[in-house]
Each structure stands twice: as C-alpha cells, then as structure tokens.
Amino acid sequence: MPGYAPIHLDDAKSEPPVQRPNVIFVISDDHTSQAISAYGSKLARTPNIDRIAREGAILYNNVVANSICGPSRATLLTGQFSHRNGYKFNEKVFDISQPVFPEELQKNGYQTAWIGKMHLGSLPHGFDYLNILPGHGSYYNSDFVDSNNKTTRHPGYVTDVVTSLSTDWLDRRDTSKPFFLVVGHKATHREWMPALEDLGAYDNVTFPIPATFYDTYKGRLAAQKQDMTIEKTMILKTDLKVHGEYEVDETKVPEEKARLRKMLYGDAETTPAQESQLDTYVREGSYKRLTPEQKKVFSDYYAKISKEFDEKKLTGKALTEWKYQRYLKDYLSTANSLDRNIGKLLDYLDKKGLSKNTVVIYTSDQGFYLGEHGWFDKRWIYEESLKTPFVIRYPGVIKPGSQVKQIVSNVDWAPTLLSLTGTRIPGYIQGESFLPVLKGEKTGAPARPWRDQAYYHYYEYTQTHHVSPHFGLRTKQYTIARFYGPEDFWELYDIQKDPQNMHNLYGQKGYETLTANLKKELRAEIVKYKDDEALKLMDASPR
C-alpha cells in the first residue's frame, strides 16, 4: 500500500502564517468516541466537543500507536513510537534528556504550558510553565506539581480545577507571544468519580447491552486470557462504590497496597518512590480525600446504590448487567464535567477575543471499552481501543464541518502541531504532518500520497489486565497482529466486514495471499520505524 517518507522542515522550508496561531490541545483520559455525540453516540450528549467538530474537522480514523495512558502522551511529546522514546509502559519515568517538540515551539517564539494530567513520572523540558497531576491525580482535592517541583493541593473537582488553572495561566501570559497550551484532564479514568453536581445524571437511563457483550472470544487466544471483564474484573467497592470505605482502616492498608502493587507492577521490584505513591493512594486516594461536605453528598448518593444492590441479591448475568449499567452511569456522569469544562474554555476564548486565531483540539489518549466484548479498559489493536476521538477547529484554515476519513496516528500529532504553527519539524520525529489532509488539499498523485496504514505496538504484560503484547498493522480494510509473550500467534480481521474484530481470519483458506502481502507490509513498517524487537519477532514468527 502506498506511503511516503515524511518531509521535515530540516529539508524543506515552510512559510509561517502571517499571524501565528495560538494552540490549545485538550487531551482527556480514556474518553472514547462511543461516548461522544459528534461520533453518533446515543449514550450521551457532548455539545461542546460537538461544537469543535461542527466548526472545524472531525477525524474518524485517528488511531494510537500504543493504547495506554503514559505512552500515548510520550508519543505526543516526541512524535515517536514507544520503542524510540523508551516509554513503553505506564508507571515508568520518562527520559527528560531526549528532545520534545515543544522545545521547537519555544525556539519559534511560543510560550508553552502543560496543566493537568501528564502521567510520565518526570517533568519534561520544553515548557515555560508546568502544573501537573502526580501520576493519575485524584478526582477531588488533588495535588499538583509545578515547574519548580513544588506540590500544592487544590480544593475542588479536578476537571474544574484544571480548567481554572488553565485560564489563570492564559490571563497571566505574555500577550506579545503566541501560546501553546496542553490542558490534560484526568477524566474519564477509572474509578469514574463524577462531580457532585453530576451524581445520578443518568439514573433514569437504561443503556442497551452491546451486541458483543457476551463475546466468547472464539478463535482469539489472547482475548480468552485477558483480565478486564465487567463480570470478573470490575470491583464493586472501588469501581462501582458499593459500600465504599471513606475512612482509612489501618488493618487493611498492607492488603490494599499488595493488591495495587500486583495490579500496577506485576512481579517487578518496586522502588521506594513507588512504594510511597502506593501508600499515599491507599491512605488518601479516592473517597478519602473528600472534605466532610463532599463526603456527605457522595456517601449519601452511593448509600442508596449500595442499598439497591443489597436488596436485589443479584447473581450471574443479572449481576453482570447491573454492574454494566452502574459502570456506564458513573463513566458518563464523569464525562459530563469534561464536556462542560471544554465549553468554559471555548467561552473564555470568545470573551477574550482569541477564538479567531486559536487552534482548539480535543482528543483522548486512546479509545476505551464501554462493555464491548464484555470489557472496560483499552490496550488492544482492536477498533474500540485503537481509535481515539480527535476534533480540531482552526478558523479560516480548516473548513467547518470537515470529515476526515484518512488514517492518522497519534505519532502524527507533534509534526502537525509544528506544521500549523510554521515551526521547524526536527528529523527525530517519526510521524508526518496531516495538515494538508485537514485543509482538504489533494494528497494523491501527482501530490504526495497520504499513507493508508498505521503501525501499532503494545507491550505491557503481565501487569494490569493480562493483555498479551502485540504489534501489527491497521489498514483501510484489514488489521493484522502478531501476539507474543505467553503464546505466539497471529490474528487477521476484515474491519470493513467485521468492525468489532470478532472473526479471526488468520489461517483460513482463501486468505493466504492477502496474509502474505500484509505481513510484507508490516515488516516494511517495522524496518521503516526501526522497531528492532518487533523485527526479531517477525523474522522468528510462527506460521
């Protein structure tokens, strides 16, 4: 399938816009397109995200290179795949000695800031201002760490606080310079704690059970061995707040720390800093950070849910489906504040007269399962977790109502941001600018053709959810993946006929030539992006 070598501004000159645009890049956590009405969701309404799409462009095939929180943000910062930037797993430390694209923006006269969730275990260069959540942060009364490594606890709901800190920085910035601001939201990460005003927002809704909810995973070995089902993995007390504990029970601290240690780090030895984080989370995480006033509202609401659970005495499918309903009610209620705060940010830009020259982007670090295949979480090369929402508004440049169907990867975000600001794209970046695609320019012959496939590599095993590591290629019509680790095997899907990745075609009669061609294309991508680990596995691959 055709592609082209990226042209970087090391090799070709770019004419910067007459007035360089400001950029606000809003990135949430685990907020999937199935929960966004601009993407056709019937589960919830997201009027402010929809507004960005309506006034700009919506991407329908924006995929990620490694479907997990920290690595996705590392790819944003570096424009590189995980094997190149070194951040393959969550809960590691991002190497701050490596270059990141905001440094190029600074050289081009931009002020740069990141506020909210970053989840990289370090404070990267390239930012004039940082005020980030340690790790995942907390939904209520979270700590923030600033550029000087000073920790401050900010009262209130984290989505509101992140927005408030963002607009405060915008008010204090140097107005003689353009700005680049990342607004990093914690929502909608597990354990889905809604803002007090959103508790019960969906209590009168009964959500339809997804068609694949009772998937048996036939022909998909890795799917059979995962640990991320609503039925077995989702925890009543912490995830669904049934009889939640609002005070610290010292007798349970060691047991809870052991559970989290196993979930986050598997059998790996933990550092003193990681042990300190575990202790802080157990003693101060989730409900334990609530003020007395917050705790009363929160506990009163979930006491009613707990009573309902006790009275129903559910088992089997009835219990699993009750858990699913509670999961979606909490997840979507948590997402309400996310969309509302995006609206606040858009209103701020309107009020300050910044809308016409500010690019606004909304995306998430990856997709997420809302009951499809019986799952929650992400990680897979399958469609629901591979694709992530991406909407962008750039007045006067991107035509309102644009619909982009081409395949774009999050490795392309950095070069695109540099391109639209007229900034040099350094040679270390592996992605390609899709600004011509956004502008509706021709990208086929005789112009440079836009590639029609994306490379993927997921690593984290055996930690959380036991998803086997795998790498693969996603094209317009097919997904091919090589799983390795506990077992070595291949999967192949026709995503036009089977968009939910239910029927593994690998090894079936009639697909031999297609499989061979896709393997050849996958190997070419591996060589192109210098993924040496995948190349060794590819060459030693099972039939």
ChimeraX attribute file (.defattr): number of C-alpha atoms within 10 A of each C-alpha:
attribute: neighborCount
match mode: 1-to-1
recipient: residues
	/A:1	10
	/A:2	10
	/A:3	11
	/A:4	10
	/A:5	12
	/A:6	15
	/A:7	15
	/A:8	21
	/A:9	17
	/A:10	11
	/A:11	11
	/A:12	9
	/A:13	12
	/A:14	16
	/A:15	9
	/A:16	14
	/A:17	10
	/A:18	7
	/A:19	9
	/A:20	19
	/A:21	23
	/A:22	22
	/A:23	23
	/A:24	21
	/A:25	18
	/A:26	21
	/A:27	25
	/A:28	26
	/A:29	23
	/A:30	29
	/A:31	28
	/A:32	24
	/A:33	23
	/A:34	20
	/A:35	22
	/A:36	22
	/A:37	16
	/A:38	22
	/A:39	17
	/A:40	12
	/A:41	13
	/A:42	13
	/A:43	18
	/A:44	16
	/A:45	18
	/A:46	21
	/A:47	17
	/A:48	20
	/A:49	25
	/A:50	18
	/A:51	18
	/A:52	25
	/A:53	24
	/A:54	20
	/A:55	18
	/A:56	25
	/A:57	23
	/A:58	26
	/A:59	23
	/A:60	19
	/A:61	19
	/A:62	25
	/A:63	31
	/A:64	30
	/A:65	27
	/A:66	32
	/A:67	28
	/A:68	27
	/A:69	25
	/A:70	27
	/A:71	29
	/A:72	27
	/A:73	23
	/A:74	25
	/A:75	31
	/A:76	23
	/A:77	21
	/A:78	25
	/A:79	29
	/A:80	25
	/A:81	29
	/A:82	23
	/A:83	18
	/A:84	17
	/A:85	19
	/A:86	17
	/A:87	21
	/A:88	23
	/A:89	22
	/A:90	21
	/A:91	18
	/A:92	17
	/A:93	15
	/A:94	22
	/A:95	16
	/A:96	14
	/A:97	8
	/A:98	11
	/A:99	19
	/A:100	25
	/A:101	23
	/A:102	25
	/A:103	17
	/A:104	17
	/A:105	24
	/A:106	18
	/A:107	12
	/A:108	17
	/A:109	14
	/A:110	26
	/A:111	24
	/A:112	21
	/A:113	23
	/A:114	24
	/A:115	26
	/A:116	29
	/A:117	28
	/A:118	29
	/A:119	26
	/A:120	24
	/A:121	17
	/A:122	15
	/A:123	21
	/A:124	20
	/A:125	17
	/A:126	22
	/A:127	20
	/A:128	14
	/A:129	18
	/A:130	24
	/A:131	26
	/A:132	26
	/A:133	27
	/A:134	21
	/A:135	19
	/A:136	22
	/A:137	22
	/A:138	23
	/A:139	28
	/A:140	27
	/A:141	18
	/A:142	22
	/A:143	21
	/A:144	23
	/A:145	18
	/A:146	18
	/A:147	17
	/A:148	10
	/A:149	13
	/A:150	10
	/A:151	15
	/A:152	14
	/A:153	12
	/A:154	15
	/A:155	15
	/A:156	17
	/A:157	20
	/A:158	26
	/A:159	28
	/A:160	21
	/A:161	21
	/A:162	25
	/A:163	21
	/A:164	16
	/A:165	16
	/A:166	22
	/A:167	17
	/A:168	11
	/A:169	16
	/A:170	16
	/A:171	11
	/A:172	8
	/A:173	16
	/A:174	12
	/A:175	10
	/A:176	9
	/A:177	13
	/A:178	22
	/A:179	22
	/A:180	24
	/A:181	24
	/A:182	20
	/A:183	27
	/A:184	26
	/A:185	30
	/A:186	26
	/A:187	28
	/A:188	27
	/A:189	20
	/A:190	18
	/A:191	20
	/A:192	24
	/A:193	27
	/A:194	27
	/A:195	22
	/A:196	17
	/A:197	11
	/A:198	16
	/A:199	18
	/A:200	16
	/A:201	15
	/A:202	19
	/A:203	12
	/A:204	8
	/A:205	12
	/A:206	12
	/A:207	15
	/A:208	11
	/A:209	15
	/A:210	13
	/A:211	12
	/A:212	16
	/A:213	17
	/A:214	14
	/A:215	15
	/A:216	13
	/A:217	17
	/A:218	11
	/A:219	14
	/A:220	16
	/A:221	16
	/A:222	21
	/A:223	18
	/A:224	13
	/A:225	14
	/A:226	16
	/A:227	17
	/A:228	21
	/A:229	19
	/A:230	24
	/A:231	18
	/A:232	11
	/A:233	14
	/A:234	20
	/A:235	14
	/A:236	16
	/A:237	12
	/A:238	17
	/A:239	19
	/A:240	24
	/A:241	24
	/A:242	20
	/A:243	18
	/A:244	18
	/A:245	14
	/A:246	16
	/A:247	11
	/A:248	14
	/A:249	10
	/A:250	10
	/A:251	8
	/A:252	10
	/A:253	15
	/A:254	11
	/A:255	12
	/A:256	16
	/A:257	19
	/A:258	12
	/A:259	13
	/A:260	16
	/A:261	19
	/A:262	15
	/A:263	15
	/A:264	19
	/A:265	20
	/A:266	16
	/A:267	11
	/A:268	11
	/A:269	9
	/A:270	13
	/A:271	9
	/A:272	9
	/A:273	9
	/A:274	16
	/A:275	13
	/A:276	11
	/A:277	15
	/A:278	21
	/A:279	17
	/A:280	12
	/A:281	18
	/A:282	20
	/A:283	19
	/A:284	17
	/A:285	19
	/A:286	22
	/A:287	23
	/A:288	18
	/A:289	20
	/A:290	22
	/A:291	13
	/A:292	10
	/A:293	8
	/A:294	17
	/A:295	16
	/A:296	11
	/A:297	15
	/A:298	20
	/A:299	19
	/A:300	12
	/A:301	15
	/A:302	18
	/A:303	16
	/A:304	13
	/A:305	18
	/A:306	19
	/A:307	12
	/A:308	12
	/A:309	17
	/A:310	12
	/A:311	9
	/A:312	11
	/A:313	9
	/A:314	13
	/A:315	10
	/A:316	8
	/A:317	11
	/A:318	12
	/A:319	16
	/A:320	17
	/A:321	20
	/A:322	16
	/A:323	20
	/A:324	24
	/A:325	20
	/A:326	19
	/A:327	23
	/A:328	20
	/A:329	25
	/A:330	26
	/A:331	25
	/A:332	23
	/A:333	25
	/A:334	26
	/A:335	29
	/A:336	21
	/A:337	22
	/A:338	27
	/A:339	19
	/A:340	17
	/A:341	20
	/A:342	23
	/A:343	18
	/A:344	17
	/A:345	21
	/A:346	18
	/A:347	15
	/A:348	15
	/A:349	18
	/A:350	12
	/A:351	10
	/A:352	9
	/A:353	11
	/A:354	15
	/A:355	19
	/A:356	14
	/A:357	17
	/A:358	20
	/A:359	23
	/A:360	22
	/A:361	22
	/A:362	20
	/A:363	24
	/A:364	26
	/A:365	29
	/A:366	32
	/A:367	30
	/A:368	31
	/A:369	21
	/A:370	23
	/A:371	23
	/A:372	19
	/A:373	23
	/A:374	23
	/A:375	24
	/A:376	22
	/A:377	23
	/A:378	24
	/A:379	26
	/A:380	25
	/A:381	27
	/A:382	21
	/A:383	19
	/A:384	25
	/A:385	25
	/A:386	24
	/A:387	28
	/A:388	27
	/A:389	27
	/A:390	25
	/A:391	25
	/A:392	26
	/A:393	28
	/A:394	25
	/A:395	17
	/A:396	11
	/A:397	14
	/A:398	20
	/A:399	17
	/A:400	18
	/A:401	15
	/A:402	20
	/A:403	17
	/A:404	19
	/A:405	13
	/A:406	19
	/A:407	20
	/A:408	27
	/A:409	24
	/A:410	28
	/A:411	30
	/A:412	25
	/A:413	23
	/A:414	24
	/A:415	29
	/A:416	21
	/A:417	23
	/A:418	21
	/A:419	22
	/A:420	22
	/A:421	24
	/A:422	20
	/A:423	25
	/A:424	22
	/A:425	26
	/A:426	18
	/A:427	12
	/A:428	14
	/A:429	23
	/A:430	22
	/A:431	26
	/A:432	25
	/A:433	23
	/A:434	21
	/A:435	19
	/A:436	15
	/A:437	16
	/A:438	23
	/A:439	16
	/A:440	14
	/A:441	10
	/A:442	13
	/A:443	14
	/A:444	11
	/A:445	8
	/A:446	7
	/A:447	9
	/A:448	14
	/A:449	13
	/A:450	23
	/A:451	18
	/A:452	15
	/A:453	23
	/A:454	22
	/A:455	22
	/A:456	24
	/A:457	27
	/A:458	24
	/A:459	20
	/A:460	20
	/A:461	16
	/A:462	20
	/A:463	18
	/A:464	18
	/A:465	20
	/A:466	18
	/A:467	25
	/A:468	25
	/A:469	21
	/A:470	24
	/A:471	24
	/A:472	27
	/A:473	24
	/A:474	24
	/A:475	20
	/A:476	16
	/A:477	14
	/A:478	19
	/A:479	23
	/A:480	23
	/A:481	25
	/A:482	23
	/A:483	22
	/A:484	19
	/A:485	13
	/A:486	13
	/A:487	11
	/A:488	17
	/A:489	18
	/A:490	22
	/A:491	21
	/A:492	23
	/A:493	22
	/A:494	19
	/A:495	19
	/A:496	11
	/A:497	11
	/A:498	13
	/A:499	16
	/A:500	17
	/A:501	23
	/A:502	19
	/A:503	18
	/A:504	19
	/A:505	19
	/A:506	20
	/A:507	13
	/A:508	10
	/A:509	8
	/A:510	10
	/A:511	12
	/A:512	12
	/A:513	10
	/A:514	13
	/A:515	19
	/A:516	11
	/A:517	12
	/A:518	21
	/A:519	18
	/A:520	12
	/A:521	17
	/A:522	26
	/A:523	19
	/A:524	13
	/A:525	19
	/A:526	22
	/A:527	13
	/A:528	11
	/A:529	16
	/A:530	15
	/A:531	17
	/A:532	12
	/A:533	10
	/A:534	22
	/A:535	17
	/A:536	10
	/A:537	15
	/A:538	16
	/A:539	9
	/A:540	9
	/A:541	15
	/A:542	11
	/A:543	8
